[in-house]
Amino acid sequence: MAIILRLDRVMADRKMSLKELSERVGVANVNLSKLKTGKVSAVRFSTLEAICDVLDCQPGDILEYKRDD
């Protein structure tokens, strides 16, 4: 997979649980869990914006592109 999700790292840096993030973002815990583990094929910009707002980060802190070898 060329897109690497770093949500778990950013959450750990902010000492925020998945439950707290879910409540503050307004997205179901199960959906954020899938995003955190990389088991999604898409994310809405509105969701990404809300996550970045709550975690005080940039989209690039959560998403990373790595070229396939």
C-alpha positions in Angstrom: 0.0 0.0 0.0 1.5 3.4 -1.0 -0.4 5.4 1.6 0.6 4.9 5.2 -1.6 6.0 8.0 0.0 7.5 11.1 -3.1 8.2 13.1 -2.0 5.9 15.9 1.3 7.8 16.3 -0.3 11.2 16.3 -2.9 10.0 18.8 -0.2 8.6 21.1 1.8 11.9 20.8 -1.3 13.7 22.0 -2.1 11.1 24.6 -5.6 10.7 23.2 -7.7 7.5 23.2 -9.7 6.3 20.2 -12.9 6.7 22.3 -12.0 10.4 23.1 -11.1 11.1 19.5 -14.3 9.5 18.3 -16.4 11.6 20.6 -14.7 14.8 19.8 -14.7 14.3 16.0 -18.2 12.9 15.9 -17.3 9.7 14.0 -18.2 6.2 15.1 -15.4 4.5 17.1 -15.4 1.5 14.7 -14.8 3.8 11.7 -11.9 5.6 13.4 -10.5 2.2 14.4 -10.6 1.1 10.7 -8.8 4.3 9.7 -6.2 3.8 12.5 -5.4 0.3 11.3 -5.4 1.2 7.6 -8.5 -0.9 6.7 -10.2 1.8 4.7 -9.9 2.7 1.1 -11.1 6.3 1.4 -11.6 9.1 4.0 -13.8 12.1 3.6 -12.1 15.5 3.7 -14.6 16.6 6.3 -13.5 13.7 8.6 -9.9 14.4 7.9 -10.4 18.1 8.7 -12.2 17.3 12.0 -9.4 14.9 13.0 -6.8 17.4 12.3 -8.7 20.1 14.2 -9.1 17.9 17.3 -5.5 16.6 17.2 -4.0 20.0 16.2 -2.1 18.5 13.3 -1.7 18.7 9.5 -3.0 16.0 7.1 0.6 15.1 6.3 1.1 14.2 10.0 -1.5 11.4 9.5 -1.0 10.4 5.9 2.3 9.5 4.3 2.9 8.5 0.7 5.6 5.9 0.1 6.4 4.9 -3.5 6.0 1.2 -4.2 9.3 -0.5 -5.1 
